[in-house]
């Protein structure tokens, strides 16, 4: 017996979840019958709009952007609506359980009615807040990374990192230009783009990625591929990024001389690249081949945090990643750790520092709640603990 196609299963699950929301909220809501029917019609339309929004990347450029926007906004609203409906049911069950255990018999009709009205109102407010957070230009976040044995000449070395811009149906040239202008205002030593730049093919989006060619760092602007580049034609995009003047680090490194010291900046293809093209399998160790032994600060650009296992074994000092979006909005931040070792921020894995950006754009619904976007200014600083230990060692006994 043939299994149903993924899209069919996706649609079936979506319809069932919409039906669950309708059955749990609409009968309890103290509203006019016309409003109930309007809610039914909206949920029915949502079942159609969400798949259209999801497929916007595949169906462009003839695809109306208004439909893409409507579908993706509906997806964001539905996500909050579903989570809040489940939480409402848990609340109602808790009240029922307390009454049953205590032998009480409260009239919960008012609670049912008020909570049925509160769920869509709260879902709408969360969606609007998420839309504002997603569409504003990402704020600048400064992160100091303490490096043991950091050469004095590299103290204060800065890397401007952007990640997960996701140029596509709802992220276009003006959004990208604002990011580029903010990055260039940092006057960083290096600009690092850690993957998932695009959500669509070159012939549809190259006009909107053109501002990336203006990215300027004292020692250049570098890019590595993310999984979405492979969904969108990685070889074509690598050629386009290089045409724009970005240096694409595909399992290779460059040596940067700065103030009399040298550091190694390496980059790898996405963790899953080998599934799309065996020749592009991610290889952190191979990216270091030929690196000078005296350049002890070794920085890796790798889209997914889970590359850190191999990076730590290969002897890198710092890995810069993205991919997770910090979860982007509830409840997805709780699920990131099922796939990745880190969700966001500066963490340690053995001898390796790993910084995971929450992303500079967004994917899918234009919505960010509890996981703000960021343009990250990474600064290398001496390890304060190492300095304190050194001072203690020099004290007279």
Number of C-alpha atoms within 10 A of each C-alpha: 3 4 7 9 8 9 10 11 12 12 15 13 13 18 16 12 15 19 15 14 19 18 12 16 22 19 13 18 19 15 12 8 11 9 13 17 12 11 15 18 11 13 19 15 13 22 23 15 22 25 19 20 24 17 16 26 21 15 15 17 14 7 15 12 15 12 16 26 21 16 26 27 23 23 24 24 23 24 19 22 22 18 15 20 23 16 13 20 16 12 14 15 12 12 14 16 13 12 13 11 8 9 9 11 10 9 8 11 10 12 15 20 17 13 21 22 17 17 20 19 13 15 21 17 13 20 27 19 14 23 18 15 19 23 17 12 19 21 14 17 14 15 17 14 19 18 22 17 13 16 18 13 13 21 15 15 16 24 26 27 29 30 32 28 24 24 23 22 29 20 20 16 18 12 20 22 19 14 24 19 15 17 24 15 10 18 16 23 19 22 28 27 29 32 28 28 27 31 27 26 20 20 10 13 20 18 11 19 22 16 19 21 16 16 24 24 20 13 14 16 24 26 28 30 30 29 22 19 24 25 15 18 16 23 14 14 21 21 14 17 22 14 12 17 17 24 18 23 22 23 24 21 24 17 14 16 14 14 12 9 16 19 20 23 26 28 31 30 31 30 21 17 20 15 12 14 12 10 9 19 18 22 21 30 18 14 22 22 11 10 18 12 8 10 16 19 22 21 22 29 32 34 32 27 26 16 23 27 14 14 25 21 13 17 17 25 19 27 28 27 34 30 27 26 27 25 23 25 22 15 14 14 17 12 13 18 13 8 12 15 16 24 24 23 14 17 16 14 14 10 14 22 22 28 23 27 30 27 32 26 31 24 23 21 27 23 27 28 21 14 20 23 30 22 25 28 22 22 21 20 21 20 14 12 12 14 13 10 10 11 10 11 10 8 7 5 5
